[in-house]
Amino acid sequence: MKRTLFAAAGLGLVGALAALPAVSDAPKPPPAEPVYVARKPVCEDMKLSIYFPAYETMLSSYSVRALNAATNSLDGCAVTDIDVSVVSEEAHTNAELAQLSEARAAAVLQALSDRGVSAPRIETSFRKVNANAASAEVPVEPMARRVDLNLDVKPVYGL
C-alpha cells in the first residue's frame, strides 16, 4: 500500500512539474539589430595646453592623446575661432626662438587639421619667457614649452 501511495505521489509531482514553464539560468540573447541612441553634442568653448619636450617640435604621445580627446569631444560642433599662443623659453637667440615657436604652432595646427578641426579664423601669437630672470618683477614661468589653444565652438545645426 505504501508503494502505491509513493508511486501515485511521484506521478502527481512529475505531472505538476511538467505543467510549469521551463526556467533557465542562461541570459537572454542580445538583440539581433543594433540600437541607436542619439547623443546631443555639448559644444562649449575649449582651452587646451599642449606641452613639448625641451628643444622639440614633435608632439609627444601625451600631447597626441590630449588632442585626440579634445577633438573627440568636438563631434557635432563647429569651431569658429582658434587662438594659438606659443610660450617658449629655451632658445638662445631670437631667430631660434621664432623658428622653434613657429614649428610648434604649425605642429599643433597640423594635428588639429588631421583630425578634421579647422576654423575660418586662426590667430597665432608668440610669447618669450625669460627663464633666467631672478628679479621679482619678472617671475619664472614653469613649463614654458607649450602651445595654448583657445577654441571658440558652436553647435552645428541640420545634422
N, C-alpha and C positions, 0 to 999 in steps of 0.2 A: 504494500500500500504506500509505503514511504517512497519507494522508487517511482511509482506512478505519479505521486504528488510532485516530486522533484522534476520529473520529466515534463509534466504539464506546466510547471512554473518556468522551466527553462525555455519551453516553446513560446510561452507568453512573453518572456523577456526578449527573445530573438525577434518576435513579431513587432514588439514595441520599438526596438532599435532600428528595424528595417523601415519603419514609418517615419523616423526622424530624418531631416535633411543632412546631407554629408557636410561635415565640418573639417576643414583642413587648416594646418598651420602655415601653409605656403602663402606668401603675399600675392596680391593681385598683380597681374602683368601690367606693365606700363601702357599708357595709351598708344595706339598704333600711329596716330597723327601728331605732329608736333603742335605745341600750344604756343601761340604768340601772345606775349604780354607787352603792351605798349609802354614805352618809357618816355616820360616828358623830360626833355633836356633842361638842365639847370644852367642857364647862361649868365654867369657872373664874371665881372672883371677879374683878372688874374694877375698876380705878381709872382715872379719866379726868379730865383738866382741860380745861375749855372757857374760852378767853380771849376777852375783849371789848375793842374799842377804847375809848379814854377817853370817858367820859360817854355811852356807848351801851348799849342793852339788846337790840339786834337781834343775831342770830347772824351772824357773818361767813361767807364761803364756806369758809374753812378749818375753822371750827367745825362747819359742816354736814357737810363731808366726814369729819371726825373722828367725829361722831355716826353717820353712815351706816356707816362701817367698824366701829364698835363694835357697832351693832345687828345688822349682818350676821353678826358672829361669834357672836351670841347665838341663832342659828337652832337650834331644837330644845331650848332651855333655858328655864327659868322663873326670873324674877327675884323673889326673896323679899323683899329689903330694898333700899331706895335711901336712902343718906345723902348729903345735899346740904350742902356747906359753901361759903358765898359769902364771898369775900375782896374787899373794896373799900377804896379809899383816896382816891378823887378827889372825894368830896362835901365841901362846905364846912360843912354843918350836919348834925346827927344825923337830922333829918327827911328831908333829901335823901339821906343815906346809906341810911336804911332803905328809902326808896322805890326807889332805884336797885338795891339788893341784892335786894329782893323781886321787882322786874321781871326781873332777870337770872335768878333762880331759876325764876320762872314760865316764862320763855322756854325754858330748858333742859328743864324738866319737860314743857312742851307739845310740844317737839320729840321727846322720847322717846315721849310718848303717841301722837303722829302716826305714829311708826314701830312701834307695837304693843308698846312696852315699858312695863309698869306693874308695880306691886308692891303687896301688901296693906299694907306699912308703908313710909311715906316720912317721913324726919326731916330737917328743914332747920335749919341753924344759920348765923349771920352773924358775921363777924369783921371788925373795923375795923383797918386798918393805918395807923399814923402815918408818913406819907411824909416828914414834916419833922423827924423825930427825929434829933438829931445826937449823942446820947449813946451810949455803948457798951452801956448797959443795954437799949435798945430798938433793935434793928437794923432797918435799912430793908429791906423785902422787895421784890425786883424782881417785876415783872409781877403786881402786886396788884390786878388787874382780872379775876378769874376765878371760875368755879364748879367746885369739886372734887366729883367724884362717886365714891362707893364703891357698887358693885353687888354684892350677895350673890346668887350664881347656883347653881342646882342643875339636874340633868337632868330632863327631862320623860319620864315613863315611859308606855308604852302608845300610842306614835305608830304 
